[in-house]
Amino acid sequence: MKKKVLLRGLFGITLGITISYLITIITSLIYGQGYYSPCVPQFIDYVGSEIGAVILQTVFSGLLGSVFAMASIVWEIEHWSIVKQTGIYFVCTSLVMFPIAYITGWMEHTVMGCLIYFGIFVVIFVVMWLIQYFIWKQKIERINKNIHKS
């Protein structure tokens, strides 16, 4: 299991960086007025240089991807309830996501900004969880139908 977690973590690094890069492209298309904006301006100011901010954001994005990927191992622990799996996955991912989002300026540094970011995170988490739940439910129903036909 440790090997599987480490391999997922390595894969997650590249996935996290890729997703982060795509997000910067999308946000630049929407808000950049024709310019590419790799980081939040406040983060660049905080770090002291654009290249430093980009490097640090890339490291953080790789860390996020790694944690999300490694934490996914909880879905394979069959003796845990779905509630326990979901809770542990949520806690693991949010404990890494929120400090990084705060440091990088992905959220406003106000109580309301943190609450809004948390709310968005929860909504995305619930939507993704529901999509996965219904996909697996359909797969299981198909398997059960095939078993009963045999």
Order of alpha helices (4+ residues) and beta strands (2+ residues): alpha-alpha-alpha-alpha-alpha
